[in-house]
Amino acid sequence: MKESIQNKLQKTQQSFKKWKNIPFEERQKYFAKLSEILSARKQKFGKIITQEMKKPISKSVAEIEKCATLCDYYAVAENVLKPEKIHTEFQISEVHHEPLGAILGVMPWNFPFWRAIRFAVPAILAGNTVILNHASICLKSGDTLQEIIEEAGFPECFLRYRNAWTFWLGNSRFF
């Protein structure tokens, strides 16, 4: 398992090198597609949450709707990450926002779609790649998120790993 995760980490870092160079406006298009998928299948995804979390279906569907709304927001948001010119005593002064790389998100069990989307969407839009580790009681939600991210056309900027957490705890060099 250790070797497998190391390979996946390398793949994530390689994906980051490509993804960070995609323009902000181009990245936004993926979130519009993701929102369409979430909205069109909110009942199906809501059932997955209800099966795993035992939430009422109305609350589960509302969680999916909230995820779609967040994607819609970021799909049209102003690029707040573009370089900013600032006035100083120097001839040229700018503030640049640079992506960090592959970011690990360890998700709690509650709100399995919302917590993951809320973490991943702004990080990915900023040019990062994300590694998501869902709680063990909502693995179907994590698998489904991976599938719909891929369906939306994202080029390997979101990778989900099952049971990765034990490896991360044992190798603190990744922190």
C-alpha positions as a printed NumPy array, in Angstrom:
array([[  0.   ,   0.   ,   0.   ],
       [  2.832,   2.426,   0.821],
       [  4.242,   2.205,  -2.701],
       [  0.796,   2.702,  -4.213],
       [  0.178,   5.876,  -2.231],
       [  3.626,   7.235,  -3.069],
       [  2.854,   6.698,  -6.762],
       [ -0.449,   8.498,  -6.353],
       [  1.241,  11.385,  -4.568],
       [  3.713,  11.713,  -7.42 ],
       [  0.867,  11.62 ,  -9.927],
       [ -0.918,  14.349,  -7.978],
       [  2.199,  16.521,  -8.   ],
       [  2.65 ,  15.98 , -11.751],
       [ -0.985,  16.957, -12.304],
       [ -0.407,  20.099, -10.247],
       [  2.432,  21.194, -12.542],
       [ -0.016,  21.198, -15.468],
       [ -3.156,  22.408, -13.643],
       [ -1.523,  25.51 , -12.117],
       [ -0.851,  26.845, -15.62 ],
       [ -4.47 ,  26.659, -16.749],
       [ -5.945,  30.183, -16.66 ],
       [ -8.407,  31.002, -13.876],
       [-11.27 ,  31.586, -16.328],
       [-10.63 ,  28.213, -17.949],
       [-10.72 ,  26.461, -14.551],
       [-14.08 ,  28.091, -13.824],
       [-15.728,  26.259, -16.714],
       [-15.242,  22.929, -14.96 ],
       [-17.232,  24.151, -11.963],
       [-20.199,  25.106, -14.125],
       [-20.259,  21.536, -15.465],
       [-19.879,  20.096, -11.963],
       [-22.854,  22.167, -10.805],
       [-24.965,  20.853, -13.692],
       [-24.162,  17.251, -12.735],
       [-24.935,  17.848,  -9.054],
       [-28.23 ,  19.593,  -9.836],
       [-29.363,  17.018, -12.378],
       [-28.735,  14.077, -10.033],
       [-29.423,  15.577,  -6.637],
       [-31.945,  12.872,  -5.753],
       [-29.513,  10.087,  -6.631],
       [-26.65 ,  11.675,  -4.685],
       [-29.009,  12.514,  -1.83 ],
       [-29.897,   8.823,  -1.545],
       [-26.219,   7.95 ,  -1.2  ],
       [-25.874,  10.397,   1.693],
       [-29.049,   9.104,   3.318],
       [-27.875,   5.497,   3.051],
       [-24.503,   6.293,   4.593],
       [-25.455,   8.963,   7.116],
       [-29.068,   8.027,   7.88 ],
       [-30.098,  11.652,   7.301],
       [-33.596,  12.46 ,   6.086],
       [-33.599,  12.523,   2.282],
       [-34.716,  16.174,   2.26 ],
       [-31.568,  17.156,   4.204],
       [-29.371,  15.06 ,   1.923],
       [-30.828,  16.617,  -1.237],
       [-30.404,  20.073,   0.335],
       [-26.724,  19.262,   0.881],
       [-26.315,  18.472,  -2.823],
       [-28.143,  21.678,  -3.786],
       [-25.796,  23.648,  -1.538],
       [-22.819,  22.04 ,  -3.298],
       [-24.223,  22.99 ,  -6.708],
       [-24.763,  26.573,  -5.519],
       [-21.151,  26.82 ,  -4.363],
       [-19.938,  25.548,  -7.758],
       [-22.196,  28.078,  -9.517],
       [-20.751,  30.883,  -7.41 ],
       [-17.148,  30.005,  -8.218],
       [-17.961,  29.395, -11.891],
       [-18.651,  33.118, -12.337],
       [-16.628,  34.668,  -9.502],
       [-14.267,  37.525, -10.198],
       [-10.638,  36.49 , -10.379],
       [ -9.415,  37.733,  -7.016],
       [ -6.133,  35.892,  -7.55 ],
       [ -4.885,  37.98 , -10.464],
       [ -1.721,  39.991,  -9.822],
       [ -2.355,  43.318,  -8.117],
       [ -0.282,  46.405,  -8.776],
       [  0.342,  48.39 ,  -5.641],
       [  1.793,  51.849,  -5.176],
       [  5.153,  51.958,  -3.423],
       [  8.36 ,  53.927,  -3.73 ],
       [  9.595,  51.324,  -6.238],
       [  9.025,  51.487,  -9.969],
       [  7.052,  48.223, -10.085],
       [  5.333,  46.578,  -7.119],
       [  2.89 ,  43.715,  -7.428],
       [  1.265,  41.098,  -5.26 ],
       [  1.05 ,  37.646,  -6.838],
       [ -0.997,  34.732,  -5.552],
       [  0.628,  31.396,  -6.36 ],
       [ -0.906,  27.919,  -5.915],
       [  0.705,  25.758,  -3.236],
       [  0.585,  22.291,  -4.795],
       [ -1.213,  19.144,  -3.71 ],
       [ -3.351,  19.794,  -0.632],
       [ -4.601,  17.024,   1.631],
       [ -8.144,  17.196,   2.96 ],
       [ -9.182,  14.747,   5.647],
       [-12.955,  14.831,   5.706],
       [-15.196,  14.252,   8.703],
       [-18.162,  11.907,   8.494],
       [-20.925,  14.519,   8.537],
       [-21.957,  16.329,   5.35 ],
       [-19.88 ,  14.033,   3.111],
       [-20.48 ,  15.955,  -0.123],
       [-20.587,  19.483,   1.299],
       [-17.4  ,  19.283,   3.362],
       [-15.445,  17.854,   0.426],
       [-16.811,  20.338,  -2.123],
       [-16.333,  23.289,   0.237],
       [-12.697,  22.252,   0.709],
       [-11.859,  21.233,  -2.86 ],
       [-13.544,  23.839,  -5.069],
       [-11.68 ,  26.981,  -3.938],
       [ -8.392,  25.066,  -3.647],
       [ -8.7  ,  23.676,  -7.173],
       [ -9.829,  27.011,  -8.6  ],
       [ -6.733,  28.609,  -7.071],
       [ -4.586,  26.233,  -9.134],
       [ -3.903,  23.549,  -6.551],
       [ -4.622,  19.85 ,  -6.75 ],
       [ -6.337,  18.136,  -3.841],
       [ -6.099,  14.768,  -2.194],
       [ -9.257,  13.794,  -0.38 ],
       [ -9.569,  11.166,   2.311],
       [-13.18 ,  10.589,   3.345],
       [-14.24 ,   9.183,   6.68 ],
       [-14.555,   5.416,   6.572],
       [-18.341,   5.454,   7.036],
       [-18.979,   7.484,   3.87 ],
       [-16.742,   5.881,   1.274],
       [-19.523,   5.706,  -1.339],
       [-19.866,   9.498,  -1.143],
       [-16.128,   9.86 ,  -1.727],
       [-16.164,   7.435,  -4.638],
       [-19.144,   9.24 ,  -6.166],
       [-17.427,  12.615,  -5.855],
       [-14.375,  11.246,  -7.653],
       [-16.605,   9.927, -10.442],
       [-18.505,  13.181, -10.977],
       [-15.334,  15.293, -10.826],
       [-13.935,  13.112, -13.602],
       [-17.237,  13.298, -15.511],
       [-17.11 ,  17.104, -15.311],
       [-13.82 ,  16.868, -17.206],
       [-11.355,  17.941, -14.533],
       [ -7.865,  16.83 , -15.617],
       [ -6.731,  14.841, -12.562],
       [ -6.704,  17.724, -10.111],
       [ -8.85 ,  15.885,  -7.584],
       [ -7.735,  12.513,  -6.346],
       [ -9.492,  10.452,  -3.732],
       [ -7.677,   7.837,  -1.748],
       [ -9.268,   5.134,   0.352],
       [ -7.573,   4.344,   3.617],
       [ -4.702,   6.754,   2.984],
       [ -4.807,   8.238,   6.453],
       [ -2.826,   5.466,   8.155],
       [  0.001,   6.06 ,   5.7  ],
       [ -0.009,   9.8  ,   6.326],
       [  0.118,   9.322,  10.098],
       [  3.074,   6.988,   9.77 ],
       [  5.071,   9.323,   7.536],
       [  5.125,  12.76 ,   9.077],
       [  7.586,  13.931,   6.431],
       [  4.567,  14.794,   4.272],
       [  3.373,  17.433,   6.745]])
